[in-house]
């Protein structure tokens, strides 16, 4: 039977320091076996939110529930050790004087039934059985992270809080550790709230992303929806490089080098940003564009000059200076494409791949 109740539910929590709201009305629900990423720049309130859930930081307003049970509000605080919440951090925090198996068993009561079997099972599942008698200093960073995961899971927490847990690992190792960690957490049915400032990590791991800015969640949803339907220019830019064309609305339309863009509902004179991603601008090698009478949906080809081109491995990045000289657009092209500077080329911009936002004041 599928559990339809949240394992973790955060309702409008707020935390102030010196009168300033560091966490401001945050609400999140995480189901059993679900991974939710709290994503945002440094200093936006992510780690403070995690500390409030863990019970090491008080809240000023709001409520937090685990399986429908109140953990804390402004008047009630369940001690951290009674919350059945696991914690994983960037520094692993293993005890240097304890062996691997002793570290894993640290959070288990000595007389609990099946203690040894639980330790052995977890070490097997994280691929660390052959290191059971080793000490942390004898392990690599990736091995230490696997031990930290096993230790956090040993008491069978219903909720796992993870604060930048993979940022200390090199890129190739990080991918393997992330995938193994994710599989094990889902297998255990643990609700996971992962804090990160890296969009790629959030996209790779999360079932749902909560995008945080200045103490508030500004957008929340599945990674695909967050990426393809950003709430504003800043949200779009957080996930990738963006190109921005600036225009002014006239008759619900905005004029650009690529033709007219629809701007419904905005009054004449409104300044707008037309945002696109580098992979969505196309080079029109036929140089003809769409002809002299383009439709609004098709747009027109715009002339541009190559400023520079760089090969990045799986793709090339070409920067173009538009014919009017007012802006530079970045374009990614699969494989190797390195045109010389000042080469004239024609670009097209599909309407379906663009976002039109009213300029922020």
C-alpha positions in Angstrom: 0.0 0.0 0.0 1.4 3.4 -1.0 1.7 5.9 1.8 0.0 9.2 0.8 1.0 11.1 3.9 4.1 13.3 4.1 7.0 11.8 6.1 8.3 15.4 6.7 6.0 18.4 6.7 7.2 22.0 7.2 4.6 24.6 7.6 5.5 28.3 7.3 8.6 28.2 9.4 10.3 31.5 10.1 13.6 32.3 11.9 14.9 35.8 12.7 18.3 37.0 13.7 18.5 40.6 15.0 15.1 41.3 13.5 16.0 40.0 10.0 14.1 36.9 8.7 16.8 34.4 7.6 14.1 31.8 7.0 10.9 33.4 6.0 7.7 31.4 5.8 9.2 28.2 4.3 6.8 25.3 3.6 7.9 21.9 2.3 6.5 18.4 2.3 8.6 15.3 1.7 7.1 11.8 1.1 8.7 8.5 2.2 11.4 7.5 -0.3 11.3 11.0 -1.9 14.4 13.2 -2.4 13.7 17.0 -2.2 16.5 19.4 -2.9 16.6 22.7 -1.1 18.5 24.7 -3.8 19.9 28.2 -3.6 22.9 30.4 -3.4 25.1 30.6 -0.3 23.5 32.6 2.5 19.9 32.2 1.4 18.8 30.2 4.5 19.2 26.6 3.4 21.4 25.4 6.2 19.4 27.3 8.8 16.3 25.5 7.6 18.0 22.2 8.0 19.2 23.0 11.5 15.7 24.0 12.5 14.4 20.6 11.3 17.2 18.8 13.1 16.3 20.6 16.3 19.6 22.4 16.9 18.1 25.7 15.9 14.8 27.1 17.3 12.1 28.6 15.2 10.1 31.8 15.7 7.0 30.8 13.8 5.5 27.8 12.0 5.4 24.1 12.7 7.3 20.9 11.7 5.7 17.5 11.6 7.2 14.0 11.1 4.6 11.3 10.1 1.9 13.7 11.4 3.6 14.1 14.8 4.4 17.6 15.9 8.2 18.0 16.3 8.3 21.7 17.1 6.5 25.0 16.9 7.1 28.3 18.6 6.1 26.8 22.0 7.2 23.1 21.7 10.6 21.6 20.9 11.2 17.9 20.6 14.9 17.2 21.5 17.1 16.4 18.5 17.9 12.8 19.8 14.1 12.0 19.9 13.3 13.1 16.3 14.6 10.0 14.5 16.4 12.1 12.0 19.7 11.2 10.3 22.3 13.8 9.4 25.0 13.9 6.7 27.4 16.7 6.2 30.3 17.6 3.9 33.0 16.8 6.5 31.7 13.2 7.1 32.3 13.7 10.9 33.6 10.2 11.5 35.1 9.4 14.9 38.9 8.9 14.2 39.4 6.6 17.2 36.7 4.2 16.2 36.9 1.5 13.5 34.5 1.6 10.5 32.1 -0.9 12.1 32.3 1.0 15.4 31.4 4.2 13.6 28.5 2.6 11.9 27.2 1.1 15.2 27.7 4.3 17.2 24.0 5.4 17.0 22.7 1.9 17.8 22.1 0.8 21.4 24.5 -1.9 22.4 21.8 -4.4 23.5 19.4 -3.8 20.6 18.4 -7.0 18.8 20.2 -7.6 15.6 22.8 -4.8 16.1 25.7 -6.7 14.6 23.6 -7.9 11.7 22.4 -4.4 10.9 26.0 -3.1 10.9 27.2 -5.9 8.7 24.3 -5.5 6.3 24.8 -1.8 5.9 28.6 -2.2 5.3 27.8 -4.8 2.7 25.3 -2.5 1.0 27.7 0.4 0.8 30.6 -1.8 -0.4 32.7 -1.4 2.8 32.6 -4.8 4.4 36.3 -5.4 3.7 37.1 -2.2 5.6 35.2 -3.0 8.8 38.3 -3.1 11.0 40.0 -0.1 9.4 40.1 3.4 10.9 38.8 6.6 9.0 42.4 7.8 8.3 43.0 4.7 6.3 40.1 5.4 3.9 39.7 7.7 0.9 37.2 10.5 0.9 34.7 8.4 -1.1 35.1 5.5 1.3 34.6 7.8 4.3 31.4 9.2 2.7 30.1 5.6 2.3 30.8 4.9 6.0 29.1 8.2 7.0 26.0 7.1 5.0 25.9 3.7 6.7 26.3 5.3 10.1 23.4 7.8 9.4 21.2 4.9 8.2 22.0 2.5 11.0 19.2 3.7 13.4 16.7 3.5 10.5 15.8 7.3 10.6 12.5 8.2 9.0 14.1 11.5 7.7 17.6 12.2 6.4 18.9 15.7 6.2 22.0 16.2 4.0 24.0 19.4 3.9 26.3 19.6 0.8 27.3 16.0 1.5 29.2 15.4 -1.8 31.0 18.7 -2.4 34.3 17.5 -1.0 34.6 14.7 -3.5 36.1 14.9 -7.0 33.6 15.0 -9.9 33.9 11.4 -11.2 33.8 9.9 -7.7 30.9 12.2 -6.7 28.6 10.8 -9.4 29.1 7.2 -8.3 28.6 8.1 -4.6 25.5 10.2 -5.3 23.9 7.4 -7.3 24.7 4.7 -4.8 23.5 7.0 -1.9 20.3 7.8 -3.7 19.5 4.1 -4.4 20.1 3.1 -0.8 18.0 5.9 0.7 15.1 5.1 -1.6 15.4 1.4 -0.8 15.2 2.3 2.9 12.1 4.5 2.3 13.8 7.4 3.9 12.4 11.0 3.2 15.4 13.0 2.2 15.9 16.8 2.3 19.2 17.7 0.6 20.7 21.1 0.7 22.9 22.2 -2.2 24.0 25.3 -4.1 24.8 23.2 -7.2 21.9 23.0 -9.8 23.4 20.0 -11.5 23.4 18.0 -8.2 19.8 19.0 -7.6 18.7 18.0 -11.1 20.5 14.7 -10.8 19.2 13.6 -7.4 15.9 15.3 -6.7 12.4 14.2 -7.2 11.4 17.7 -6.4 13.4 21.0 -6.1 12.6 23.9 -3.8 14.4 27.0 -5.1 15.3 29.3 -2.3 16.3 33.0 -2.3 16.6 35.5 0.5 15.0 33.1 3.0 12.0 32.2 0.9 11.1 29.5 -1.5 10.4 31.2 -4.8 9.6 28.1 -6.9 9.0 24.5 -6.2 8.3 21.5 -8.4 9.9 18.6 -10.4 13.3 19.4 -11.9 11.9 19.3 -15.5 9.3 21.9 -14.6 11.6 24.2 -12.7 14.1 24.2 -15.5 11.7 24.7 -18.3 9.3 27.0 -16.6 11.4 29.3 -14.5 9.5 31.9 -12.4 11.8 34.8 -13.4 15.1 35.6 -15.0 17.1 35.0 -11.8 15.6 31.5 -11.6 16.5 30.7 -15.2 20.0 32.0 -14.7 20.6 29.8 -11.6 20.4 26.6 -13.7 22.5 27.6 -16.7 24.0 30.5 -18.7 21.3 32.6 -20.3 21.0 35.1 -23.1 19.0 38.2 -22.5 17.4 40.5 -25.2 15.9 43.7 -23.8 12.8 45.1 -25.4 9.8 47.4 -24.9 6.2 46.3 -25.2 4.0 48.0 -27.8 0.6 46.5 -28.7 1.4 43.3 -26.7 4.5 42.8 -28.9 8.2 43.4 -28.4 10.5 44.1 -31.3 13.9 42.3 -31.3 16.6 41.4 -33.9 14.8 38.1 -34.3 11.4 39.7 -35.0 8.5 40.3 -32.7 7.8 38.5 -29.5 4.4 38.2 -27.8 4.1 40.0 -24.4 0.5 39.4 -23.5 -1.0 41.3 -20.6 1.8 43.9 -20.3 1.0 47.6 -21.0 2.7 49.6 -23.6 6.1 50.9 -22.5 6.8 48.0 -20.2 10.5 47.0 -20.3 10.9 43.2 -20.7 13.8 40.7 -20.7 13.6 37.9 -23.3 15.6 35.0 -21.9 16.9 32.0 -23.8 19.5 29.3 -23.1 22.7 29.0 -25.3 21.6 25.5 -26.6 18.4 26.9 -28.0 19.8 29.5 -30.4 20.3 28.0 -33.8 22.8 28.8 -36.5 21.1 29.2 -39.8 23.7 27.8 -42.2 21.4 28.4 -45.2 21.7 32.1 -44.3 18.2 32.7 -45.6 16.3 32.8 -42.3 12.5 32.7 -42.7 12.2 35.2 -45.6 11.0 38.8 -45.7 7.6 38.1 -44.2 8.1 35.9 -41.1 5.3 35.0 -38.7 5.5 35.8 -35.0 5.9 32.1 -34.1 8.7 31.5 -36.6 10.7 34.7 -36.2 13.5 35.8 -38.5 17.2 35.1 -38.8 19.4 37.8 -37.4 22.9 38.6 -38.6 25.8 38.3 -36.0 29.6 38.3 -35.9 31.7 35.7 -34.2 33.6 37.2 -31.2 35.2 34.0 -30.0 34.8 30.2 -30.0 36.0 27.6 -27.5 35.9 23.8 -27.5 34.6 22.5 -24.1 34.9 18.8 -24.7 31.4 17.5 -25.6 30.4 20.8 -27.2 31.7 24.2 -28.5 30.7 27.6 -27.1 30.5 30.4 -29.6 29.9 34.0 -28.6 28.3 36.3 -31.2 28.1 40.0 -31.3 24.7 41.1 -32.8 24.6 43.2 -35.9 23.5 46.3 -33.9 26.4 45.8 -31.5 24.2 46.1 -28.4 24.5 42.6 -27.0 26.5 39.4 -27.1 24.8 36.0 -27.3 26.3 32.6 -26.3 25.5 29.6 -28.5 26.4 26.0 -27.8 27.0 23.6 -30.7 27.5 19.9 -30.4 31.1 18.6 -31.1 33.8 20.8 -32.6 32.8 24.1 -34.2 35.4 26.8 -34.1 34.6 29.6 -36.6 37.1 32.5 -36.8 36.5 35.8 -35.1 34.4 38.3 -37.2 32.9 35.5 -39.3 29.4 36.6 -40.3 26.6 34.1 -39.5 22.8 34.1 -39.1 21.0 33.0 -35.9 17.4 32.0 -35.2 15.7 31.9 -31.9 12.6 29.6 -31.5 9.8 31.3 -29.7 8.9 28.1 -27.8 12.3 28.1 -26.1 12.2 31.6 -24.8 10.9 33.2 -21.6 9.5 36.8 -21.5 9.8 38.5 -18.1 8.9 42.0 -17.0 12.1 43.7 -16.0 12.7 43.9 -12.2 13.1 47.4 -10.9 
